[in-house]
Amino acid sequence: MTDMTLHFAPNTCARVPMTALEEIGLPFKTELVAFMRGDHRSPGYIALNPKGKVPTLCVDGRVLTENVAILSWLATAFPDAQLLPRHFDLFDHAGVVSDLAFCASLLHPIVTRLRIPQYFCDIEDAIPRVFAMAEQAMRPNFALIDQRLSVNKWWYGDRWSIMDAYINWVWFRVAGTAFDISPYCHFARHDNAAGRRPAVQRALRRDAEAAKWLAERGLEVKFSAGAAVRVAAV
């Protein structure tokens, strides 16, 4: 039996590999990283992930970081879960990796600017401009996703994949800001459908329990109007 532990924080992109692990259906453990307690900078955690970020996946004593790598490995190591399309042609396989990178390297940085624009500028009057520029950058990407979902039930057609969990996390994070999501009806339909998957529901419960635990101890991440708490993931 593979021993797997996911180090995560609630509401972060660690929700995506958590969903993947729930889809796989094998036992796994979780370790909550409390940023406000400084867990991400503790010697023990830095020994696992020197970047001080989540997610971190430990597998039989070995460590993987970064969602593109974690999700690619999980999909390959547990093919029966059908987390991603299987392509024996290397070019087609690279296209799947490109989709994951689209979420990790393009969408996620824009999400961060929408969620905590004050992290990117210490001049309070300029913070709305940071948000406005992030909104402008995100709209063509939301339009692209919405158009694709207008002809596909899921990202790859009729079959759910972990890409759907990834874009659903993006939707969740953006929907919690002043960004107007009303023009994207197909993306909204996708959100409703994704939320009905049992594995997604289990991952959301884990997330909610962790968020509650942090809140009860005053350890939830909070952002003031003028300055951001510097955390490793949003």
C-alpha positions in Angstrom: 0.0 0.0 0.0 1.4 3.4 -1.0 1.8 5.8 1.9 0.7 9.2 0.8 0.4 12.5 2.8 -0.8 15.8 1.4 0.3 18.9 3.1 -2.3 21.6 2.4 -4.1 24.7 3.5 -7.8 25.3 3.1 -9.0 27.2 0.0 -5.6 27.0 -1.7 -4.8 25.2 -4.9 -3.9 22.2 -2.7 -7.7 21.4 -3.1 -6.9 20.1 -6.6 -4.6 17.3 -5.6 -6.8 16.6 -2.6 -9.7 16.0 -5.0 -7.4 13.8 -7.1 -6.6 11.7 -4.1 -10.3 11.4 -3.2 -11.0 10.3 -6.8 -8.2 7.6 -6.6 -10.0 6.3 -3.5 -7.0 4.9 -1.6 -6.3 5.9 2.0 -4.2 9.1 2.4 -3.3 11.4 5.2 -3.4 15.2 5.3 -1.2 17.6 7.3 -2.6 21.1 7.7 -0.2 24.0 7.1 -1.2 27.0 9.2 0.4 30.0 7.6 -0.5 32.3 10.4 1.4 30.1 12.8 4.4 30.1 10.5 4.2 26.3 9.7 5.3 27.0 6.1 8.6 28.4 7.4 9.2 25.8 10.1 12.5 23.8 9.8 10.5 20.6 9.4 8.4 21.9 6.5 11.2 23.7 4.8 13.1 20.3 4.8 10.2 18.9 2.8 9.5 21.9 0.6 12.2 24.6 0.6 9.8 26.9 -1.3 7.5 27.0 1.8 4.4 26.5 -0.3 1.5 24.2 -0.6 0.7 21.6 -1.8 3.4 19.1 -0.9 2.8 15.4 -1.5 4.9 12.9 0.4 4.8 9.4 -1.1 6.6 6.6 0.7 9.2 9.0 2.0 9.7 10.9 -1.3 8.5 14.4 -1.9 6.7 16.1 -4.8 5.8 19.8 -5.1 4.0 21.9 -7.7 0.6 20.9 -9.0 1.6 20.1 -12.5 4.1 17.5 -11.2 1.8 16.1 -8.5 -1.2 15.8 -10.8 0.8 14.3 -13.6 2.3 11.7 -11.3 -1.0 10.8 -9.7 -2.6 10.3 -13.1 0.2 8.1 -14.2 0.6 6.1 -11.0 -3.1 5.4 -10.7 -4.5 5.0 -14.2 -7.7 3.4 -13.1 -8.8 6.7 -11.6 -8.7 8.2 -15.1 -7.6 11.6 -13.7 -6.3 12.7 -17.1 -6.6 11.4 -20.7 -4.0 8.7 -21.5 -2.0 9.5 -24.6 0.8 7.2 -25.9 1.8 9.8 -28.4 4.3 12.1 -26.7 3.0 15.2 -28.4 -0.6 14.6 -27.3 0.6 13.9 -23.8 2.5 17.2 -23.8 -0.8 18.9 -24.7 -2.3 17.6 -21.4 0.7 18.9 -19.5 0.2 22.2 -21.3 -3.4 22.3 -20.0 -2.2 21.8 -16.4 0.4 24.5 -16.9 -2.3 26.9 -18.2 -3.9 26.7 -14.8 -0.7 26.8 -12.7 1.4 29.4 -14.6 -1.2 31.6 -16.2 -4.5 31.5 -14.3 -3.2 31.1 -10.8 -1.0 34.2 -10.8 -4.0 36.3 -12.0 -6.2 34.7 -9.3 -3.6 35.9 -6.7 -3.8 39.5 -8.0 -7.6 39.4 -7.8 -7.7 37.9 -4.3 -4.9 40.0 -2.7 -4.1 42.9 -5.0 -2.5 44.7 -2.0 0.2 42.0 -2.0 1.5 43.5 -5.3 1.5 47.2 -4.4 2.2 48.9 -1.1 0.5 52.2 -2.3 -3.0 51.9 -1.1 -4.5 54.2 -3.7 -3.0 52.0 -6.4 -4.5 48.8 -5.2 -7.7 49.2 -7.2 -5.6 49.5 -10.3 -3.8 46.2 -9.6 -7.2 44.6 -9.3 -8.5 46.2 -12.5 -5.5 45.1 -14.5 -5.9 41.5 -13.1 -9.6 41.6 -14.1 -8.7 42.7 -17.6 -6.1 39.9 -17.9 -8.5 37.3 -16.6 -11.5 38.1 -18.8 -10.2 36.6 -22.0 -9.2 33.4 -20.1 -12.7 33.1 -18.6 -14.1 33.6 -22.1 -11.9 30.9 -23.5 -12.9 28.4 -20.7 -16.6 29.4 -21.1 -16.5 28.9 -24.8 -14.9 25.5 -24.5 -17.5 24.5 -21.9 -20.3 25.6 -24.2 -19.6 22.6 -26.4 -18.1 20.2 -23.8 -19.7 19.0 -20.5 -16.2 18.8 -19.1 -12.8 20.1 -20.2 -12.1 17.1 -22.2 -15.6 16.3 -23.4 -17.9 13.8 -21.7 -15.4 12.5 -19.2 -14.5 14.4 -16.0 -10.7 14.9 -15.4 -8.6 16.6 -12.8 -8.4 19.6 -15.2 -12.1 20.2 -14.2 -11.1 20.3 -10.5 -8.4 22.8 -11.4 -10.5 25.2 -13.4 -13.3 24.8 -10.8 -10.8 26.0 -8.1 -10.0 29.0 -10.3 -13.8 29.7 -10.5 -14.2 29.4 -6.8 -11.4 31.8 -6.0 -12.4 34.4 -8.6 -16.1 34.2 -7.6 -15.1 35.3 -4.1 -13.9 38.7 -5.4 -15.6 41.7 -7.1 -15.0 40.1 -10.5 -18.3 39.8 -12.3 -18.8 36.2 -13.2 -22.4 36.6 -14.6 -21.3 36.6 -18.3 -19.9 33.0 -18.0 -23.0 30.8 -17.9 -21.3 27.7 -19.1 -18.5 28.0 -16.6 -21.2 28.5 -13.9 -23.0 25.3 -15.1 -19.6 23.5 -14.8 -19.2 24.7 -11.2 -22.6 23.3 -10.3 -21.8 19.9 -12.0 -18.4 19.7 -10.4 -19.8 20.3 -7.0 -22.0 17.2 -7.3 -19.1 14.8 -7.6 -18.7 12.7 -4.4 -14.9 13.1 -4.5 -15.2 16.9 -4.8 -17.7 16.9 -1.9 -15.3 14.9 0.3 -12.4 17.3 -0.5 -14.6 20.3 0.2 -15.5 18.8 3.6 -11.8 18.3 4.4 -11.2 21.9 3.4 -14.1 23.2 5.5 -13.1 21.3 8.6 -9.5 22.7 8.3 -10.8 26.2 7.8 -13.0 25.8 10.9 -10.2 24.5 12.9 -8.0 27.5 12.0 -10.8 30.0 12.6 -11.5 28.6 16.1 -7.9 29.2 17.0 -7.6 32.6 15.4 -5.3 31.2 12.7 -7.3 31.9 9.6 -5.5 34.1 7.0 -6.8 37.6 7.1 -6.0 40.5 4.9 -6.3 44.2 6.0 -7.5 46.9 3.6 -4.0 48.3 3.1 -1.5 45.5 3.5 -1.4 41.8 2.8 -0.3 39.0 5.1 2.4 37.4 3.2 1.5 33.8 2.6 2.8 31.1 0.3 -0.4 30.2 -1.5 -3.9 31.7 -2.1 
